[in-house]
Amino acid sequence: MNRAAVAALIDHTLLKPEATPAQVDALVAEAAALGVFSVCVSPSMLPIRAPHGLAVATVCGFPSGAHQAGIKAAEAADSVARGADEVDMVINLANAVTGDFDAVRDEIASVRRACPAPVLLKVIIESAALTDAQIVGCCRAAEAAGADFVKTSTGFHPSGGASVHAVALMADTVGGRLGVKASGGIRTAADALAMIDAGATRLGLSSSAAVLAGLAE
């Protein structure tokens, strides 16, 4: 894939807790120059001014996911009211590791109701902290709840970020019915291409310029 094709899959991301409004403005300007799909910022930064054609994404229940479902739903609804086109929610990982996938589904469904289509809902499962069976269970729960994407990672969990194995497993499980977002630790063009080859249809990157610099025009 060439540079433009990869850029069109990127959520250009700034989620550091200490990020300032000026840094978000710089992120938006860089995103426009790079030709990426969207910017992804913290809810407190909304609304932001984004040029036409650049989507605005935010996060929900971030980064731990250990929030009440109603709080996540309210946060998602508030973000949409402030201009978010896409919401990346973190699941309650305790439900996943205990195998309570009905609870995973119900929580996602509550957020889905709070931000109905055309808002895109991505579900962060922290794949590095889960077994293969748990990853599959979360992906099935996300599909049953009406999510649009499953996403590997927040980038903040100590277990790590995206892996080729997890992306391939997620892509196989959702079978093209949902998108797959690889996020966390993708810092080079080779990393990005490996994730795309494994089935990623969106990339969450904070090092977008460096990744794209390694690709042909």
Stockholm file with secondary structure:
# STOCKHOLM 1.0

chainA/1-217         MNRAAVAALIDHTLLKPEATPAQVDALVAEAAALGVFSVCVSPSMLPIRAPHGLAVATVCGFPSGAHQAGIKAAEAADSVARGADEVDMVINLANAVTGDFDAVRDEIASVRRACPAPVLLKVIIESAALTDAQIVGCCRAAEAAGADFVKTSTGFHPSGGASVHAVALMADTVGGRLGVKASGGIRTAADALAMIDAGATRLGLSSSAAVLAGLAE
#=GR chainA/1-217 SS CCHHHHHTTEEEEECCTTCCHHHHHHHHHHHHHHTCSEEEECGGGCSCCCCTTCEEEEEESTTTCCSCHHHHHHHHHHHHHTTCSEEEEECCHHHHHTTCHHHHHHHHHHHHHHSCTTSEEEEECCGGGSCHHHHHHHHHHHHHTTCSEEECCCSCCTTCSCCHHHHHHHHHHHTTSSEEEEESSCCSHHHHHHHHHHTCSEEEESCHHHHHHTSCC
#=GC SS_cons         CCHHHHHTTEEEEECCTTCCHHHHHHHHHHHHHHTCSEEEECGGGCSCCCCTTCEEEEEESTTTCCSCHHHHHHHHHHHHHTTCSEEEEECCHHHHHTTCHHHHHHHHHHHHHHSCTTSEEEEECCGGGSCHHHHHHHHHHHHHTTCSEEECCCSCCTTCSCCHHHHHHHHHHHTTSSEEEEESSCCSHHHHHHHHHHTCSEEEESCHHHHHHTSCC
//
